[in-house]
Amino acid sequence: MVSMSAFQLYRMLKQLVDDGWIAEVDRADESDPRRRYYRLTPRGRRAAQTKASRHLRSRVPSGLCATWNGDNTAIVVAAKPR
């Protein structure tokens, strides 16, 4: 679990928006007008997949390989071809 202040969270979100990794979604919420929604942009999705792939590859036991599936929604782990 990550612990951070509201200030740190909003600073991080602003940086992600400025970097083009996420975009605010226009979604009105009458119950709490301060609530904001974000989505990954194509650039953010590529960056997340690259970071996840590096992280995963460094932790996959020898004899196995890890790759993204065809629509980039899941990671497939399989035995390495001999």
C-alpha positions as protocol buffer text, in pm:
chain_id: "A"
residue {
  index: 1
  type: MET
  ca { x: 0 y: 0 z: 0 }
}
residue {
  index: 2
  type: VAL
  ca { x: 118 y: 351 z: -79 }
}
residue {
  index: 3
  type: SER
  ca { x: 54 y: 636 z: 159 }
}
residue {
  index: 4
  type: MET
  ca { x: 53 y: 997 z: 39 }
}
residue {
  index: 5
  type: SER
  ca { x: -112 y: 1325 z: 116 }
}
residue {
  index: 6
  type: ALA
  ca { x: -387 y: 1475 z: -102 }
}
residue {
  index: 7
  type: PHE
  ca { x: -134 y: 1738 z: -216 }
}
residue {
  index: 8
  type: GLN
  ca { x: 110 y: 1468 z: -331 }
}
residue {
  index: 9
  type: LEU
  ca { x: -167 y: 1280 z: -512 }
}
residue {
  index: 10
  type: TYR
  ca { x: -290 y: 1585 z: -703 }
}
residue {
  index: 11
  type: ARG
  ca { x: 67 y: 1686 z: -790 }
}
residue {
  index: 12
  type: MET
  ca { x: 128 y: 1338 z: -929 }
}
residue {
  index: 13
  type: LEU
  ca { x: -200 y: 1342 z: -1127 }
}
residue {
  index: 14
  type: LYS
  ca { x: -117 y: 1685 z: -1271 }
}
residue {
  index: 15
  type: GLN
  ca { x: 227 y: 1560 z: -1379 }
}
residue {
  index: 16
  type: LEU
  ca { x: 72 y: 1252 z: -1545 }
}
residue {
  index: 17
  type: VAL
  ca { x: -174 y: 1477 z: -1732 }
}
residue {
  index: 18
  type: ASP
  ca { x: 105 y: 1717 z: -1833 }
}
residue {
  index: 19
  type: ASP
  ca { x: 315 y: 1423 z: -1958 }
}
residue {
  index: 20
  type: GLY
  ca { x: 23 y: 1295 z: -2164 }
}
residue {
  index: 21
  type: TRP
  ca { x: -7 y: 962 z: -1977 }
}
residue {
  index: 22
  type: ILE
  ca { x: -361 y: 1020 z: -1847 }
}
residue {
  index: 23
  type: ALA
  ca { x: -651 y: 1243 z: -1947 }
}
residue {
  index: 24
  type: GLU
  ca { x: -939 y: 1372 z: -1741 }
}
residue {
  index: 25
  type: VAL
  ca { x: -1273 y: 1223 z: -1842 }
}
residue {
  index: 26
  type: ASP
  ca { x: -1569 y: 1461 z: -1848 }
}
residue {
  index: 27
  type: ARG
  ca { x: -1806 y: 1273 z: -1621 }
}
residue {
  index: 28
  type: ALA
  ca { x: -2042 y: 1484 z: -1411 }
}
residue {
  index: 29
  type: ASP
  ca { x: -2106 y: 1353 z: -1061 }
}
residue {
  index: 30
  type: GLU
  ca { x: -2381 y: 1543 z: -889 }
}
residue {
  index: 31
  type: SER
  ca { x: -2316 y: 1368 z: -556 }
}
residue {
  index: 32
  type: ASP
  ca { x: -1963 y: 1512 z: -538 }
}
residue {
  index: 33
  type: PRO
  ca { x: -1866 y: 1778 z: -794 }
}
residue {
  index: 34
  type: ARG
  ca { x: -1503 y: 1766 z: -673 }
}
residue {
  index: 35
  type: ARG
  ca { x: -1465 y: 1405 z: -791 }
}
residue {
  index: 36
  type: ARG
  ca { x: -1250 y: 1363 z: -1102 }
}
residue {
  index: 37
  type: TYR
  ca { x: -1212 y: 1067 z: -1336 }
}
residue {
  index: 38
  type: TYR
  ca { x: -907 y: 983 z: -1547 }
}
residue {
  index: 39
  type: ARG
  ca { x: -824 y: 733 z: -1820 }
}
residue {
  index: 40
  type: LEU
  ca { x: -495 y: 614 z: -1961 }
}
residue {
  index: 41
  type: THR
  ca { x: -405 y: 769 z: -2294 }
}
residue {
  index: 42
  type: PRO
  ca { x: -247 y: 551 z: -2565 }
}
residue {
  index: 43
  type: ARG
  ca { x: 92 y: 696 z: -2463 }
}
residue {
  index: 44
  type: GLY
  ca { x: 21 y: 616 z: -2097 }
}
residue {
  index: 45
  type: ARG
  ca { x: -88 y: 262 z: -2183 }
}
residue {
  index: 46
  type: ARG
  ca { x: 236 y: 201 z: -2377 }
}
residue {
  index: 47
  type: ALA
  ca { x: 444 y: 339 z: -2089 }
}
residue {
  index: 48
  type: ALA
  ca { x: 259 y: 126 z: -1834 }
}
residue {
  index: 49
  type: GLN
  ca { x: 299 y: -186 z: -2047 }
}
residue {
  index: 50
  type: THR
  ca { x: 671 y: -119 z: -2093 }
}
residue {
  index: 51
  type: LYS
  ca { x: 723 y: -71 z: -1719 }
}
residue {
  index: 52
  type: ALA
  ca { x: 511 y: -376 z: -1634 }
}
residue {
  index: 53
  type: SER
  ca { x: 695 y: -588 z: -1890 }
}
residue {
  index: 54
  type: ARG
  ca { x: 1036 y: -489 z: -1750 }
}
residue {
  index: 55
  type: HIS
  ca { x: 918 y: -554 z: -1396 }
}
residue {
  index: 56
  type: LEU
  ca { x: 766 y: -890 z: -1488 }
}
residue {
  index: 57
  type: ARG
  ca { x: 1062 y: -1009 z: -1695 }
}
residue {
  index: 58
  type: SER
  ca { x: 1295 y: -945 z: -1404 }
}
residue {
  index: 59
  type: ARG
  ca { x: 1081 y: -1173 z: -1186 }
}
residue {
  index: 60
  type: VAL
  ca { x: 990 y: -1460 z: -1419 }
}
residue {
  index: 61
  type: PRO
  ca { x: 1174 y: -1783 z: -1327 }
}
residue {
  index: 62
  type: SER
  ca { x: 1425 y: -1918 z: -1578 }
}
residue {
  index: 63
  type: GLY
  ca { x: 1268 y: -2149 z: -1833 }
}
residue {
  index: 64
  type: LEU
  ca { x: 960 y: -1924 z: -1867 }
}
residue {
  index: 65
  type: CYS
  ca { x: 890 y: -1618 z: -2080 }
}
residue {
  index: 66
  type: ALA
  ca { x: 631 y: -1344 z: -2035 }
}
residue {
  index: 67
  type: THR
  ca { x: 464 y: -1143 z: -2314 }
}
residue {
  index: 68
  type: TRP
  ca { x: 149 y: -935 z: -2362 }
}
residue {
  index: 69
  type: ASN
  ca { x: -147 y: -1106 z: -2527 }
}
residue {
  index: 70
  type: GLY
  ca { x: -276 y: -988 z: -2867 }
}
residue {
  index: 71
  type: ASP
  ca { x: -497 y: -704 z: -2742 }
}
residue {
  index: 72
  type: ASN
  ca { x: -252 y: -595 z: -2468 }
}
residue {
  index: 73
  type: THR
  ca { x: -492 y: -659 z: -2183 }
}
residue {
  index: 74
  type: ALA
  ca { x: -310 y: -946 z: -2010 }
}
residue {
  index: 75
  type: ILE
  ca { x: 33 y: -1096 z: -1965 }
}
residue {
  index: 76
  type: VAL
  ca { x: 89 y: -1452 z: -2086 }
}
residue {
  index: 77
  type: VAL
  ca { x: 354 y: -1664 z: -1911 }
}
residue {
  index: 78
  type: ALA
  ca { x: 466 y: -1980 z: -2091 }
}
residue {
  index: 79
  type: ALA
  ca { x: 758 y: -2218 z: -2111 }
}
residue {
  index: 80
  type: LYS
  ca { x: 1042 y: -2097 z: -2333 }
}
residue {
  index: 81
  type: PRO
  ca { x: 1067 y: -2287 z: -2660 }
}
residue {
  index: 82
  type: ARG
  ca { x: 1364 y: -2523 z: -2669 }
}
